[in-house]
Amino acid sequence: MPECTHSLGADAVDLARLAGLELDPWQEYALNKALGVGEDGKWAAYEVAIVTQRQNGKGSILEALQLAALFLWGERLIIHSAHEFATAQESFQRVRSLIEGCGVLSREVAHIYTSNGKEGIKLKNGNRLQFKARSRKSARGFTGSRIIFDEALFLPRQFLGAVMPTMAAVSKTGNPQLWYTSSTGLADSEVLEGLRTRAVTGENAGSLCYLEWSTKSWDEMTVSERSHWDDDRAKWRADPEVWREANPAFEIRISADYMQKELASEMSDIDFEREHLGIWERIGGDSLIPVDVWQSLANEKSQPGENIVLALDVPPSREQAFIAMASIRDDGKTHLELIDTADGLAWITPRLQQLQRKYRPEAIVVDAQSAAGSLLPELKANRVRTLQISGRDYAKACGQFYDAVREKTLVHLDDPLLNEAIEAGRMKPVGDSLWRWARKDITTNISPLVAVTLALWGLQRGEMKRISKENRGKVRI
């Protein structure tokens, strides 16, 4: 944290209150830390990063900041950028509402621009606040005394690289400051991860104010620390005190009831930990699934049970294909197995016909959006009954597979092809809280991993249907 002589955070808090925005104690704390002034009269922190989970109120911090920069500090141009246009527009509407609801502030406004993509506020003295969605073309237009990168987990390094030279020019005569606000980083959040690394290591962190609310991950804990929850990850995940540590607005605007509902929803455990506990996805080249954990689940003598699901995957190269099996064993654990693989695609239909007769599987899962999707008409014509998985369900399936490995509820046969694919498994974020197995820039063929992931999803889907059917018609007394 950069050293400062005093802070202008209180001024921002007071102006926000005048505009009808009452900040939480943690939000006031963040502003006081971020808006420290050095001996030279400039911002002590050239860069400010605030990372916390959604719904905690990062947006209100930015609203208070922007009001103060616009009305108090005489900043000529403030740019608020977001990953998506809708987010930038929503931020604009909130600031606009605060200004229009306060006569003292609204009297200073010359014009409010509402055209799509050109939203902004201009004061009579010429100070401007603009709201923009980030794009490659817009990067070099980001020249201002203050630039805010909202949704910084999606901020590309190339975009930042285009902006920084313009800020260097401003720094010679002005007092610029860069702000990054974000929820917990994803596997490819390079800029945000770089900021975090600088804060943790202290390297090149002299002018960085980094504030993060999160809890220590389960994987980082010692045996002694885990014993507080009886070495039960589920208990830790459901502990309100853990929620409080990672969410500064817990029991202010985030209720325990809301967190319990999120925990009970279809959100996977890994997504809950990232979205609500601040646990970062693995960054860089590390395998998502540790080799030692995967090897601990190997059992070459494992046998499938009665309920069987098959799955097919074809890599983008279409040079070969893989068929996998998932089945519930007698002890309740899930048996995973690569059934067959061969070069080319001509063998797939007759082989699946044989396996369909042999195992009478509950389903043969195929991702219609993958390379295997092109085989669906042929499979249907030859009476191979397939279950197509949607893109969103496939993303959920990846999270379910990861959870099953982590909770050690599955068994595999120590197949070298599957082991190699597991070691190469990486996350590719899709949407706000989901991910899928990354294929791009991966030299290893991960189709064996994709195939067992699909098979496990089909098996769990069948189990949920059976449970639902059994419960249907039961009368609670």
N, C-alpha and C positions, 0 to 999 in steps of 0.2 A: 504494500500500500504506500503510495507516494507521500512524503512528508509535506505538510502545509502549515501556513501561519494562521489561517482561519478558513471558514467555509461559508458559502452563500446558500447552502442547503435550506437554512431557516427562511430565507427570503422567498425561495420557491414554494416552501410549505405554506407560508402566510398568504402569498398571492393565490395559490390554489384554494385556500380556505375562503378567500374573498369571492372567488368564482363559484363557490358552492361545492368544492371537492375536498372532502375531509379524508386525509390520508391515515393509514394505519401506522403504528409505531415503527414497524419494520421498513415501511416505505420511506418514512422520514429519515430513518437511519441510513438507508441506501443513498438518499439525496445528499445528506450531510457528508458521507464518505466520498461520494463521486464529485462533489462540487467544491472540494478544497482548493484554496488559492495559495500559490507558492510565494516566496520572497520577491520574485520578479513581477508579481501582480498578475501572472497568467495562471491558467488552470494547472494544478499540480499534476493531475492525470491527463495525459494526452488521449489515452484510450480508457474507456469505461465499459466493463462487461457485467451484466446482471443476468444470472441464470437461475431460474426456478421453474417449478411446474406450472402448467396451465391453470387458470382460474384463481391464481393467487393475487393477481393485481399488478403485474408488470406494466400494463397499459396505463394505469393511473400515475405511475412514476413518470412515464414519458409525457403524459398530459401536463403535469406540474412543471416538468423541465421545459417543455415547449412554450408554455405561457410565460415563464420567467425569462427565457431567452428572447422572446419576441417583445415583451412589454417592459422588462426591467433592465436588461443588459445591453440593449441596443444592437443585437446581432442582426446583420443585414440580410443574411439568407440562411435559413435552417431547412434542411432536407430530411424528411422522414421517409424512409424506404422500407418496403416489405416484399416478401417473396412473391405474393400474389396481389393482384389488383384489388380484390375484394377486401383484403385485410387493410391495405392502405386507405381504401375508401371508408372503412369502418372507423379507423383511427381519426381520419379527417372529420367525420360527423361528430365524434365525441368532443374533439377540441372546439369545433364550431358551436356546438350546443353550450359548452361552458362559457364561451365568449359572448354569445348572443343572450345568455341568461344573466349577464352581469353588465349593468349599465356603465360602470366605470371603464370597463374594457371595450365594450361595443362602440363607445363614442370615439375610440381611437382608430377604428377600422375604416379603411378607405374602400376596400372591395373584397368580397368573398367569391372565389372562382369555383364553380360547381361542374364545369364540363368534364365528361369522363376522361380520365388520364391527365387532367390539368387542374385537379383540386388544389386549392391553396388559399391563403389569407394574406392580404397586404394591408399594412397600417398606413396612416396618413404621413408618417415620417419616412416611409419607404421600406421599413423592415418587412421581410416576407417569410412565410412558412409554406413549404411545398410538400405535397404527398405524392410519392411515386412508387410504381411497381418496378422491381429490378428486371433488367433485361440486358443482353449483350450490347445492344445499340445505345442504351441509355447511360452506360457506365461513365463515359467521358463527360457527361453533362452534370455530374455530381460534383459541383464546385460550390462550397459554402463554408461559413464559419463553423457550422455544426452539422454533422451528418449522422443520422441515426439508422442503424441497420437492425430493424426489427426482424424477428424470425431468423436470427443469425445462424441457426443450425443448417439453413439452406443456402448460406452465403458462399458462392464459389470463390476460390482463391484468385481465379483469373479476373473476376469482377473487382475484387478489392485491389488487385494489382493495377487496374486501370484508374482507380480512384485516388490512390495514394499520391501520385505525382502532383495532382491538382491541389491536394491538401498541403503539400510541401511549399507550394507557392504562397498559399494563404498564411502559413505559419511565419513567414518573414515579416509581415506587417500586421498580422492579426493575432487572434487568440483562439485557434480552432480546437475542437474536441470531437472525437469519434466515439459513438455509443453503439454497443452491441447488446441487444436483449434477446433472450431465447429461452425455450424450454430445453430439457436435457438433450445433449448431442446424439446424433445418429452415427452409424459406422463410417459414413463418408463426410462428416462435418469437419472438414480439414481446418478451416479458419477458427472455428470455435474451439476445437481440440488444441490448436496452437496457442490460443489465448490461455486456456486452462493449464497447459503444460508450462508456459512461462510463469504463471502464478504459483504453481506447485513447486517448481524447481528453483524459482527466483532468477532464472537466466533471462536477461533482457526484459526484466519486469519493472524497471525503475519508474517508468511513466504510465504503468498500467494499474488501474483500480479494478480488481476482479472480485465480484461478490457472487457466491453460489450457495444455494440452499439444497442440501441433499443429505442422505444418510450413508453410512458405510455399507458397502455391498456385502452380501453373505459370503461371497468367495474370498473377500479380503479379511474376514474375521478369523481370529484364533479359535481354537477349540474351547478355550475358557470363555470367550465372548459369546460363542454360540450356545453355551450351556445355559445362558440366561433364558433361552427359549427352548430348553430341553433338546437342543440340537435339531430342532424342527423348523425348517425354513418357512413352512406355512404359518406357524405361530408368529414368527418374526414378521412376516408380511402382513399379518392381520393385527399387529399391535398398534393401538392408537398413539402410543408414545413415539413409535417409529414414524408414523404419519406426521406427527407434530414437528419432529426434527427436520423433515424434508419439505414441509409446507408452512411457510411463515404465516399464512392466513388461515391455518387450521383453527376451527371453532370461531373464526371471524366471518368468513364468507364460504369456507369449506367445512361442511358438517361431517361428523362421524358417520351419520346415516348415509350420506352421499358416498363416502369412501367404502362403506360396507357393500353398497349396491354395485359399485364399480368392481369390487373384489369378486362378487358373485356373478358378474356378467360374463359374456363370452370372451372377454379380453384374456389373452394368455398371461401366464404368470410373468414372463419376461417383459411383456408390454406393460403390465401393471407396475412392475418395479421401475421401468424407465419413465413412464408417464406420471407416476405418483410418488415415487421414492427417490427419483433423481439418479438412478443407476445408469451409467453410460453404457452404450453398446461398445463392444470391443472395437478398437480402432486399429487400422493398419493391417499388417500381414498375419497377425495371429489367427490360428484356427479358432472358430467359434466354440467347438467342442474339444476340450483337452484330450489328448491321446490317452493319458492314463485313465481318465474317467471312462472313455469308450472301451478300452481294453478290459476294464473291470467288469464289463457287462457281457463278455464273451463266454460262450459255452458251446463247444463243438458237438455236444451230445444232445442239445436241445431239440425237442420235437414239437411240431405244431399240434394244436388242439382240433376240435371239430369245426369251429367257425373260422372260415378262411376267406381272406380277401386278396386278390391279385392286383397288380398295377403295372402299367407299361410306361416307359419313358424312352424317348429318342433324343439324342443331343442335337444341337443346331447343325452340326456337320452332316448328320444323317448317315454316318458311316457304319453305325451299329445300333443295337437296341438292347434294353435290359427289362427283364420281367422280375418283379419282386413279390414276396408273399408276406402277409401279416396275419397272425392267428393268436387267439387267446389260449394259453396253456392251462393245464389242470390247476396249477398253483396261482392262476390269476395274472401272471406276467405275460407280456406280449412277445411272441416269437417272431423275429424278423429274419428274412432269408432272401438271397438272390437266387431265383429259380433257374434262370437261363440268360445267356447272352451270346450273341453271334454277330458277325459282320453282315452289313447289308440289311434290307428290310423285307425281302421276299419271304423269309422264313416265319415272320411274326404271326400272320393269320393262321396257318395250319398248326403252329405250336400252341397258340391260345385255344384253338379248337380242342386239341388234345388235353390241355390243362383244364379246360372247362368240363370235359367229360370225366376227367380223373378226380378233380377236387370238388366239383359242383360249388364254386365259390359264391359267396353272397354278392360279390361285385367284382368287376375288373375296371379299375379306375384309370382314366386317361385325361390328361390336361388338354382340352381342345385347342387351347391357345399355343401349345408347344408344337414342336416338329412332329410329335406323334399324332396330332390332330388330323393330319392329312390322311391317316389310315382309317379314320372312323367310318367313312362310307363303305370301304372294303370289308371292314369287320362286321358292320351291320348286314351287308349283303350275304355274309357267310354265317350269320346267326351267332356271332360272338356278342354277348350282351355286355355292353360297357356302361359305366357310370361316369359322366363327364363332371369335372370339377371346375368351378368358376375361378376367376382370378383372385377374388377376395377370399374364397375358401382355401385356395392354395396357399395364400399368405398366412392364413390362420393355421393351416396344416404344418407349415414350417415352424411356427411357434409351438404347436402341440408336440412336434417331434423333439424340439429342443427341451421342452419341459419333461418329456418322458425320459430322456437321457439324464437330465439333471436329477430327477426324482428316482432314477434307477428302477423303472417299472418295465423295462424291456430287456430282451436277451437276443444276442446275435451269434452267428456261427464263426466269427473271426475270419470272414471272407476277405482276402487281400484286396480285391477290387473295391469292396465297400469301405474297408479301412482307409484306403488311399483317398477315396472320395470324401470321407468324413474329415480327414486331415486338411483337405482343401476347402472345406465348407466355410463360406463367408456370407455376411448379410448384405442384401441389397434393399434399402428402404423403399417402401411403396406406400404413399399416403402418409398420414400423420403418425400412425402408431403401429403399422404393420411392416413386415419385411418378407423377402423370399430369398432362396438360395441364389447367390450371384454366379452367373456364368461368364459374363464379360471379364476379360483380362485374367481369367483363370486357365492355366495351361492344362490342369488335370481334368479328366472327364468326370464330372460329378453326377452323371446320370444314375449310377447306382444309388446315390444318396437321395436323389429326387424320387426314384422309383419306390424306395422303402418309405419315404415321407408320404407319398400318395397312398400306399397300401395301408399305412397306419391310420391315416385320415379316414379311409373307407371303413376300416374296422371299427374305429371309435364312433363313426356316424351310425353304423349298424347297431352298436351297443346302446347308444342313446335312443334309437328308435325302439329297441326291445324294452328298455326301461320305461319309456313313455307308454308303450302298449300295455305293459303289465300294470302300470298305475292307473290307466284309464278305467273308469268305472268303479274304482275303489271309493268307498264312503268313509270319510274320517269321522270318528266318534269323539 
